[in-house]
Amino acid sequence: MSNLLSALGDTAFVLHAEGQFASLELLEQSKTPEDAITRLSTRIAGLQGDAREEWNRCSERTLDIGIQAGNEPHQVRYRLPASVLALVANIGADVVLTVYGLSADQP
Protein backbone atom coordinates (compact mmCIF):
# COMPACT_ATOMS: atom_id res chain seq x y z
CA MET A 1 0.00 0.00 0.00
CA SER A 2 3.02 2.28 0.38
CA ASN A 3 3.24 3.02 -3.37
CA LEU A 4 -0.40 4.09 -3.45
CA LEU A 5 -0.06 6.32 -0.39
CA SER A 6 3.12 7.87 -1.76
CA ALA A 7 1.49 8.53 -5.14
CA LEU A 8 -1.43 10.32 -3.48
CA GLY A 9 0.79 12.27 -1.08
CA ASP A 10 0.54 15.51 -3.07
CA THR A 11 -3.27 15.33 -2.96
CA ALA A 12 -4.16 13.72 0.36
CA PHE A 13 -2.71 12.92 3.76
CA VAL A 14 -3.08 9.71 5.71
CA LEU A 15 -5.48 9.87 8.65
CA HIS A 16 -4.96 6.23 9.56
CA ALA A 17 -3.12 3.31 8.03
CA GLU A 18 -2.82 -0.19 9.37
CA GLY A 19 -1.96 -3.28 7.38
CA GLN A 20 -4.05 -3.19 4.23
CA PHE A 21 -6.36 -0.38 5.45
CA ALA A 22 -5.86 3.33 4.89
CA SER A 23 -8.03 6.37 5.41
CA LEU A 24 -7.03 9.57 3.62
CA GLU A 25 -8.25 13.15 3.58
CA LEU A 26 -7.70 15.78 0.92
CA LEU A 27 -4.92 18.24 1.74
CA GLU A 28 -7.04 21.11 0.48
CA GLN A 29 -10.68 21.12 1.54
CA SER A 30 -13.14 21.63 -1.28
CA LYS A 31 -16.12 23.95 -1.23
CA THR A 32 -18.41 21.22 -2.61
CA PRO A 33 -18.53 17.43 -2.58
CA GLU A 34 -18.57 17.55 -6.39
CA ASP A 35 -15.21 19.31 -6.47
CA ALA A 36 -13.65 16.99 -3.89
CA ILE A 37 -14.78 13.83 -5.66
CA THR A 38 -13.74 15.16 -9.06
CA ARG A 39 -10.24 16.06 -7.86
CA LEU A 40 -9.61 12.79 -6.05
CA SER A 41 -11.18 10.55 -8.71
CA THR A 42 -9.18 12.26 -11.46
CA ARG A 43 -5.99 11.82 -9.45
CA ILE A 44 -6.70 8.14 -8.81
CA ALA A 45 -7.62 7.55 -12.46
CA GLY A 46 -4.17 8.86 -13.40
CA LEU A 47 -2.27 6.45 -11.14
CA GLN A 48 0.22 4.24 -12.92
CA GLY A 49 2.49 1.33 -12.20
CA ASP A 50 2.66 -0.12 -8.68
CA ALA A 51 0.38 2.58 -7.25
CA ARG A 52 -2.37 1.69 -9.73
CA GLU A 53 -1.91 -2.02 -9.04
CA GLU A 54 -2.28 -1.39 -5.29
CA TRP A 55 -5.48 0.63 -5.91
CA ASN A 56 -6.86 -2.16 -8.08
CA ARG A 57 -6.11 -4.74 -5.36
CA CYS A 58 -8.07 -2.81 -2.72
CA SER A 59 -11.06 -4.88 -1.61
CA GLU A 60 -12.98 -1.74 -0.71
CA ARG A 61 -12.68 1.71 -2.33
CA THR A 62 -14.87 4.34 -0.72
CA LEU A 63 -15.02 8.10 -1.21
CA ASP A 64 -16.68 9.35 1.99
CA ILE A 65 -18.12 12.85 2.03
CA GLY A 66 -18.32 14.15 5.59
CA ILE A 67 -20.89 16.83 6.33
CA GLN A 68 -21.17 18.60 9.68
CA ALA A 69 -24.85 19.30 10.37
CA GLY A 70 -26.02 22.34 12.26
CA ASN A 71 -29.21 24.16 13.17
CA GLU A 72 -28.88 26.51 10.19
CA PRO A 73 -29.46 26.53 7.34
CA HIS A 74 -32.55 24.36 7.38
CA GLN A 75 -31.37 22.48 4.31
CA VAL A 76 -28.45 22.38 1.92
CA ARG A 77 -28.34 20.39 -1.30
CA TYR A 78 -25.20 19.07 -2.95
CA ARG A 79 -25.44 17.72 -6.47
CA LEU A 80 -23.28 14.92 -7.87
CA PRO A 81 -23.76 15.09 -11.65
CA ALA A 82 -23.62 11.99 -13.82
CA SER A 83 -20.16 13.02 -15.07
CA VAL A 84 -18.79 12.92 -11.52
CA LEU A 85 -20.47 9.59 -10.78
CA ALA A 86 -18.92 8.25 -14.01
CA LEU A 87 -15.47 9.24 -12.70
CA VAL A 88 -16.18 7.34 -9.49
CA ALA A 89 -17.42 4.31 -11.41
CA ASN A 90 -14.31 4.44 -13.60
CA ILE A 91 -12.05 4.00 -10.57
CA GLY A 92 -14.28 1.30 -9.08
CA ALA A 93 -15.22 3.25 -5.95
CA ASP A 94 -18.37 3.81 -3.92
CA VAL A 95 -19.61 7.13 -2.57
CA VAL A 96 -20.71 7.37 1.05
CA LEU A 97 -22.29 10.39 2.74
CA THR A 98 -21.53 10.73 6.45
CA VAL A 99 -23.56 13.40 8.24
CA TYR A 100 -22.27 14.41 11.65
CA GLY A 101 -24.90 15.68 14.09
CA LEU A 102 -24.49 18.50 16.54
CA SER A 103 -22.69 17.67 19.76
CA ALA A 104 -24.69 17.99 22.95
CA ASP A 105 -22.60 21.07 23.87
CA GLN A 106 -23.26 22.86 20.54
CA PRO A 107 -26.15 25.36 20.36
C-alpha distance (Angstrom), angle and dihedral (degrees) to the residues before:
residue distance angle dihedral
M1 . . .
S2 3.81 . .
N3 3.82 93.6 .
L4 3.80 91.2 53.4
L5 3.80 93.6 47.6
S6 3.79 91.4 47.0
A7 3.80 92.0 49.2
L8 3.81 91.2 52.6
G9 3.80 93.9 43.6
D10 3.81 93.9 102.8
T11 3.81 90.7 53.7
A12 3.80 106.2 33.2
F13 3.78 142.0 17.0
V14 3.77 127.5 -136.7
L15 3.80 115.3 -105.1
H16 3.79 93.4 178.9
A17 3.77 135.3 -6.1
E18 3.76 127.7 178.4
G19 3.78 126.2 159.2
Q20 3.79 107.1 -45.9
F21 3.83 94.9 -12.5
A22 3.79 126.3 91.6
S23 3.77 133.9 169.2
L24 3.80 117.6 -162.5
E25 3.78 136.0 -174.8
L26 3.78 128.3 -159.3
L27 3.80 113.9 -100.0
E28 3.78 90.6 -137.7
Q29 3.79 116.6 43.8
S30 3.78 114.8 -130.4
K31 3.78 125.8 -134.8
T32 3.82 91.6 -132.6
P33 3.80 136.8 26.7
E34 3.81 87.7 -123.1
D35 3.79 91.5 60.6
A36 3.81 93.8 45.2
I37 3.79 94.0 49.5
T38 3.80 92.5 44.5
R39 3.80 93.0 51.4
L40 3.79 95.6 46.1
S41 3.82 96.0 40.9
T42 3.80 91.5 49.4
R43 3.81 90.5 49.5
I44 3.80 92.4 49.1
A45 3.81 92.0 45.9
G46 3.81 88.0 57.1
L47 3.81 95.0 53.7
Q48 3.78 114.8 121.8
G49 3.76 139.6 -173.1
D50 3.80 119.8 -0.9
A51 3.81 93.0 -5.3
R52 3.81 91.3 57.0
E53 3.80 91.3 45.8
E54 3.82 90.2 52.6
W55 3.83 90.5 49.9
N56 3.79 90.5 49.6
R57 3.83 91.0 50.6
C58 3.82 92.9 54.5
S59 3.80 109.3 115.4
E60 3.80 90.9 -152.8
R61 3.82 127.3 30.1
T62 3.78 113.7 -177.4
L63 3.79 131.2 171.0
D64 3.81 103.6 -158.7
I65 3.79 118.5 -163.3
G66 3.80 110.2 -156.6
I67 3.79 117.5 -155.2
Q68 3.80 123.6 -174.1
A69 3.81 108.5 -144.7
G70 3.77 122.6 -147.2
N71 3.78 140.5 171.5
E72 3.80 92.1 -94.4
P73 2.91 138.9 81.9
H74 3.78 98.6 32.9
Q75 3.79 91.2 -137.2
V76 3.77 140.1 0.9
R77 3.78 125.1 -170.7
Y78 3.78 125.4 -152.9
R79 3.78 118.5 -168.2
L80 3.81 124.7 -148.6
P81 3.81 105.3 -165.1
A82 3.78 121.9 -148.2
S83 3.82 90.0 -105.4
V84 3.81 90.7 60.0
L85 3.80 92.6 45.5
A86 3.82 87.9 50.8
L87 3.82 89.3 55.9
V88 3.80 89.5 52.1
A89 3.80 91.8 47.6
N90 3.81 89.7 49.0
I91 3.81 91.3 59.8
G92 3.80 92.7 42.9
A93 3.80 95.9 -116.5
D94 3.79 136.4 138.9
V95 3.80 126.3 -134.8
V96 3.80 119.2 -132.4
L97 3.80 126.4 -174.5
T98 3.80 114.8 -149.6
V99 3.80 114.6 -170.4
Y100 3.78 115.6 -164.8
G101 3.81 115.6 -152.0
L102 3.76 126.3 -141.6
S103 3.78 116.2 -80.7
A104 3.78 116.6 -116.6
D105 3.83 89.0 -109.3
Q106 3.84 94.1 53.2
P107 3.82 118.6 94.4
